[in-house]
């Protein structure tokens, strides 16, 4: 492939990596990871609410990785409440999973920035066959993509398997019991998915620029060596 086309491909990949770093940083600070509605089960059972009456007992909730808010609906109008994960909710949530999600988000930002820098270095500099060259580009893209996948897996398990929304809604509320009525992942979660796909796309762009995957290259050389040995 001509050098000019390689430069363009690496520039595009570098810009995409930088955009992913900025997007992940924005997603990390927003409270738009999960949105949903919570049913005040105790209040609905007391009045035997059904149909449209049930809507009086359905409040909203949304949260991110650090803070969130919910509207408590128990038949007497909505009451907005703010909450914070640190340090208020650490005792009731799976803290190890939650902290791991934050750490992997930080790692994703770092490797996306590193990847962006090395893509630009390969576009305008003179890389050599080490971590500064194609091997490094594959490595940064693979690590960033893996971090994005781990973030989605860990956060999904925290929300769905550990019933995070219910634990938050029932925190320090002894009078009423809340149950999840509806729940969906919001913008920040899907930003992480897009970033993971972009880093996978960057790996394909490296291959499109004419650089073999590291493992396939070593396999080919190993096969050639074996053929030479058989000749002797």
HELIX and SHEET records of a PDB file:
HELIX    1   1 UNK A    3  UNK A   29  1                                  27    
HELIX    2   2 UNK A   41  UNK A   46  1                                   6    
HELIX    3   3 UNK A   51  UNK A   57  5                                   7    
HELIX    4   4 UNK A   95  UNK A  124  1                                  30    
HELIX    5   5 UNK A  134  UNK A  156  1                                  23    
HELIX    6   6 UNK A  157  UNK A  161  3                                   5    
HELIX    7   7 UNK A  164  UNK A  169  1                                   6    
HELIX    8   8 UNK A  187  UNK A  208  1                                  22    
HELIX    9   9 UNK A  214  UNK A  231  1                                  18    
SHEET    1   A 5 UNK A  78  UNK A  84  0                                        
SHEET    2   A 5 UNK A  67  UNK A  73 -1                                        
SHEET    3   A 5 UNK A  58  UNK A  63 -1                                        
SHEET    4   A 5 UNK A  34  UNK A  40 -1                                        
SHEET    5   A 5 UNK A 178  UNK A 185 -1                                        
END                                                                             
